[in-house]
Amino acid sequence: MARKEEKKEVRKGGFFSHWVVRNLLGALAVVVVLIAGAIIFLNIVTKHNQELIVPDLSNLTIEEASAVAEQAQMRIDVTDSVFVRRMKRGAVYRQNPVPGSKVKSGRRIALTINAVNAKEITMPNLIGYSTRQAKVELLSRGLVLGKLIYVQDMATNNVLRQLRGFKEIEPGTMVESGTVINLVVGLNSTDNVTFVPYLGGLRNMSAVEAVHDHSLNVGELVFDETVKDYEDSLNAVVYKQMPEPCDTISVSMGETVDLYLTLDPTRVPVRETKIVVKEKEE
């Protein structure tokens, strides 16, 4: 009898009037509200779709970089340092994320700065080395090969003296990393010529090394309008050289080669190469 009356009440009030249905709907509503609230909260905290552009902090001091970053709603962290001789000391050398990247507000920008003090290096003894061996030794110690100064001697490309500027530097002397070392090397009168290599498309430092490897010196480095700063100069490639490359005409060792560099690869001319096929000897 009671069940019949309950069924009559359900039919009379409808499906949604049943207490079980009402509880389920109430629980569902609470879940929907919680999910919607969580989405709104996350959007506020993470600033969804509110991306900022990372500013270029290169070559700025830490104080300047901090001010620019703060204005862009970001922060900075100095995480590393290098020593670049031709760059302002204490200035920003590299940053991560790179300029132009899109990030959220409050993002930290990791900075690599140019060290205020250079690392001290012990000057090696290069006397008696070949120019190639001396170059490898200098590079391994963070020093830079400058000019090759040729003088008459029985052994071509044999290091006779080592100079900082125009003054002799003794082995064991403490010098800053990045110091340029000039070498006085021998030149035999019967073995004193080389040829100018093709340098087109080589990056700055690779081109300089190739010039030295052919017992020549780098003259002028001429950068076009695409090169804006020191880092650009390192990435620039050779599009022209004077004198022009020639593997059939000899030049005297120690001659200079002027390099013209760009960041525009379309300026590098396509060089025609000749393939010579030698016939087999009978």
WORA-V164115 format. One record per backbone hydrogen bond with DSSP energy under -0.5 kcal/mol. CO is the residue of the C=O (numbers start at 1). NH is the residue of the N-H. E is the energy in kcal/mol with one decimal. If there is no record, write none. Layout:
co=CO nh=NH e=E
co=CO nh=NH e=E
This chain:
co=1 nh=5 e=-1.9
co=2 nh=6 e=-2.2
co=3 nh=7 e=-2.5
co=4 nh=8 e=-2.0
co=5 nh=9 e=-2.0
co=6 nh=10 e=-2.3
co=7 nh=11 e=-2.4
co=8 nh=12 e=-2.2
co=9 nh=13 e=-2.8
co=10 nh=14 e=-2.1
co=14 nh=17 e=-0.9
co=15 nh=18 e=-1.3
co=18 nh=22 e=-2.4
co=19 nh=23 e=-1.9
co=20 nh=24 e=-2.2
co=21 nh=25 e=-2.6
co=22 nh=26 e=-2.1
co=23 nh=27 e=-2.4
co=24 nh=28 e=-2.4
co=25 nh=29 e=-2.3
co=26 nh=30 e=-2.0
co=27 nh=31 e=-2.1
co=28 nh=32 e=-2.4
co=29 nh=33 e=-2.4
co=30 nh=34 e=-2.4
co=31 nh=35 e=-2.5
co=32 nh=36 e=-2.6
co=33 nh=37 e=-2.5
co=34 nh=38 e=-2.3
co=35 nh=39 e=-2.3
co=36 nh=40 e=-2.3
co=37 nh=41 e=-2.5
co=38 nh=42 e=-2.6
co=39 nh=43 e=-2.3
co=40 nh=44 e=-1.9
co=41 nh=45 e=-2.7
co=42 nh=46 e=-3.0
co=43 nh=47 e=-0.7
co=43 nh=48 e=-1.3
co=47 nh=50 e=-2.4
co=49 nh=51 e=-0.8
co=50 nh=105 e=-0.5
co=52 nh=103 e=-2.7
co=54 nh=100 e=-2.9
co=55 nh=57 e=-0.7
co=57 nh=60 e=-1.8
co=60 nh=92 e=-2.2
co=61 nh=65 e=-3.0
co=62 nh=66 e=-2.5
co=63 nh=67 e=-2.0
co=64 nh=68 e=-2.3
co=65 nh=69 e=-2.6
co=66 nh=70 e=-2.5
co=67 nh=71 e=-2.0
co=68 nh=72 e=-1.4
co=69 nh=74 e=-3.0
co=70 nh=73 e=-1.6
co=73 nh=106 e=-3.9
co=75 nh=109 e=-3.0
co=77 nh=79 e=-0.8
co=77 nh=111 e=-3.3
co=80 nh=113 e=-2.2
co=82 nh=115 e=-4.8
co=83 nh=85 e=-0.6
co=84 nh=87 e=-1.7
co=88 nh=91 e=-1.5
co=91 nh=114 e=-3.0
co=92 nh=59 e=-3.1
co=94 nh=112 e=-2.9
co=96 nh=110 e=-2.8
co=98 nh=101 e=-1.8
co=101 nh=54 e=-3.0
co=101 nh=103 e=-0.5
co=103 nh=52 e=-3.8
co=104 nh=107 e=-1.5
co=107 nh=75 e=-2.3
co=108 nh=110 e=-0.6
co=109 nh=77 e=-2.5
co=110 nh=96 e=-2.2
co=111 nh=79 e=-2.3
co=111 nh=80 e=-1.4
co=111 nh=113 e=-0.5
co=112 nh=93 e=-2.9
co=112 nh=94 e=-2.1
co=113 nh=82 e=-2.3
co=113 nh=115 e=-0.6
co=114 nh=90 e=-2.9
co=119 nh=177 e=-2.4
co=121 nh=123 e=-0.6
co=121 nh=175 e=-3.2
co=123 nh=172 e=-3.5
co=124 nh=126 e=-0.8
co=126 nh=129 e=-2.2
co=129 nh=159 e=-3.2
co=130 nh=134 e=-2.7
co=131 nh=135 e=-2.3
co=132 nh=136 e=-2.0
co=133 nh=137 e=-2.2
co=134 nh=138 e=-2.4
co=135 nh=139 e=-2.5
co=136 nh=140 e=-2.1
co=137 nh=141 e=-0.9
co=138 nh=141 e=-0.7
co=138 nh=143 e=-2.8
co=139 nh=142 e=-1.4
co=142 nh=178 e=-3.1
co=144 nh=181 e=-3.3
co=147 nh=149 e=-0.7
co=147 nh=183 e=-2.6
co=148 nh=150 e=-0.7
co=149 nh=185 e=-2.5
co=151 nh=187 e=-1.3
co=154 nh=156 e=-0.6
co=155 nh=158 e=-1.2
co=157 nh=131 e=-1.4
co=157 nh=159 e=-0.5
co=158 nh=186 e=-2.1
co=159 nh=128 e=-2.5
co=161 nh=184 e=-2.3
co=162 nh=169 e=-2.3
co=163 nh=165 e=-0.6
co=163 nh=182 e=-2.4
co=164 nh=166 e=-0.6
co=164 nh=167 e=-1.6
co=167 nh=164 e=-3.1
co=170 nh=173 e=-1.7
co=173 nh=123 e=-2.9
co=175 nh=121 e=-4.1
co=176 nh=179 e=-1.6
co=179 nh=144 e=-2.6
co=180 nh=182 e=-0.5
co=181 nh=146 e=-2.9
co=182 nh=163 e=-3.1
co=183 nh=149 e=-3.3
co=183 nh=185 e=-0.6
co=184 nh=160 e=-3.5
co=184 nh=161 e=-1.5
co=185 nh=151 e=-2.3
co=186 nh=157 e=-2.8
co=187 nh=153 e=-1.5
co=188 nh=191 e=-1.6
co=191 nh=188 e=-0.6
co=192 nh=253 e=-2.1
co=194 nh=251 e=-3.0
co=195 nh=197 e=-0.6
co=196 nh=246 e=-2.1
co=197 nh=199 e=-0.5
co=199 nh=202 e=-2.0
co=202 nh=238 e=-2.1
co=203 nh=207 e=-2.8
co=204 nh=208 e=-2.2
co=205 nh=209 e=-2.3
co=206 nh=210 e=-2.2
co=207 nh=211 e=-2.1
co=208 nh=212 e=-2.2
co=209 nh=213 e=-2.5
co=210 nh=214 e=-0.9
co=211 nh=214 e=-0.7
co=211 nh=216 e=-2.0
co=212 nh=215 e=-2.0
co=215 nh=254 e=-2.8
co=217 nh=257 e=-2.3
co=220 nh=222 e=-0.6
co=220 nh=259 e=-2.9
co=221 nh=223 e=-0.6
co=222 nh=261 e=-3.0
co=224 nh=227 e=-1.6
co=226 nh=228 e=-0.7
co=229 nh=233 e=-2.0
co=230 nh=234 e=-1.5
co=231 nh=235 e=-1.3
co=232 nh=236 e=-1.3
co=236 nh=204 e=-1.6
co=237 nh=262 e=-2.3
co=238 nh=201 e=-3.0
co=240 nh=260 e=-2.5
co=242 nh=258 e=-3.3
co=246 nh=196 e=-0.8
co=248 nh=250 e=-0.5
co=251 nh=194 e=-2.9
co=252 nh=255 e=-1.6
co=255 nh=217 e=-3.0
co=257 nh=219 e=-2.5
co=258 nh=242 e=-2.1
co=259 nh=222 e=-3.1
co=260 nh=239 e=-2.7
co=260 nh=240 e=-1.3
co=261 nh=224 e=-2.1
co=262 nh=237 e=-3.2
co=263 nh=265 e=-0.8
co=264 nh=267 e=-1.8
co=265 nh=268 e=-1.2
co=267 nh=269 e=-0.6
co=269 nh=271 e=-0.6
co=273 nh=275 e=-0.5
co=274 nh=276 e=-0.6
co=275 nh=277 e=-0.6
co=276 nh=278 e=-0.6
